[in-house]
């Protein structure tokens, strides 16, 4: 698995520094524990504190797999369904 290059996206999305969230912030903002992080976790951010950015390459895909907010299973979703869900929740 490739490690993400976090040295360039900050220029694209206009932030000063990009980093992974601490365990404490994952719990506080997304109600998720480390190891079970999922794109679906953003639905738990009722205050809309977490900013969502989606790589353009994702838009070329038809389906993807992710944890359904618990790392004991994998859900296969259509990419367009995830985008629609995020829009319906006012996230995108």
C-alpha positions in Angstrom: 0.0 0.0 0.0 1.3 3.4 -0.9 1.8 6.0 1.9 0.0 9.2 1.1 2.2 12.2 0.2 1.0 14.9 2.6 3.5 17.5 1.4 1.4 18.7 -1.6 -2.3 18.7 -0.9 -2.1 21.7 1.4 -1.3 23.9 -1.6 -4.3 22.5 -3.5 -6.9 22.8 -0.7 -5.4 26.0 0.7 -4.4 25.0 4.2 -1.2 25.7 6.1 -0.6 22.2 7.3 -2.2 18.8 6.7 -1.9 16.0 9.2 -3.8 13.0 10.4 -6.2 13.5 13.3 -5.2 12.5 16.8 -7.1 9.7 18.5 -8.7 12.3 20.8 -10.0 14.4 17.8 -11.3 11.3 16.0 -13.5 10.5 19.0 -14.5 14.1 19.7 -15.5 15.2 16.2 -16.4 11.9 14.5 -17.2 9.6 17.4 -14.8 7.0 15.9 -11.9 5.1 17.3 -8.6 4.7 15.6 -8.5 1.7 13.2 -12.2 2.1 12.3 -12.0 5.4 10.3 -14.3 5.5 7.4 -15.6 8.2 4.9 -19.0 7.5 6.5 -17.7 8.8 9.8 -18.1 12.3 8.6 -21.9 11.9 9.0 -21.2 11.9 12.8 -19.8 15.5 12.6 -23.0 17.3 13.5 -21.2 20.6 14.1 -19.5 20.3 10.6 -16.1 21.0 12.1 -14.2 18.6 9.8 -13.5 19.7 6.3 -14.0 17.1 3.6 -11.8 17.0 0.5 -12.2 14.3 -2.2 -9.4 13.4 -4.6 -10.4 13.9 -8.2 -9.3 10.4 -9.0 -12.1 9.1 -6.7 -14.6 10.6 -9.1 -13.4 8.3 -11.9 -14.2 5.2 -9.8 -17.6 3.5 -9.8 -17.3 1.6 -6.4 -15.2 1.6 -3.3 -14.9 -0.4 -0.1 -14.9 1.1 3.4 -15.6 0.2 7.0 -19.3 1.0 8.0 -17.9 2.9 11.0 -16.7 -0.3 12.5 -13.7 -2.3 11.3 -15.3 -5.7 11.6 -16.9 -5.4 8.2 -16.5 -3.8 4.8 -19.2 -2.1 2.8 -19.0 -1.8 -1.0 -20.7 1.5 -2.1 -21.1 3.2 -5.4 -19.0 6.4 -5.4 -21.9 8.4 -6.6 -24.0 7.2 -3.7 -21.4 8.4 -1.2 -21.3 11.8 -2.9 -25.1 12.0 -2.9 -25.2 11.1 0.8 -22.6 13.7 1.7 -24.5 16.4 -0.3 -27.8 15.4 1.4 -26.2 15.9 4.8 -24.8 19.3 3.8 -21.2 18.1 3.8 -20.4 18.8 0.2 
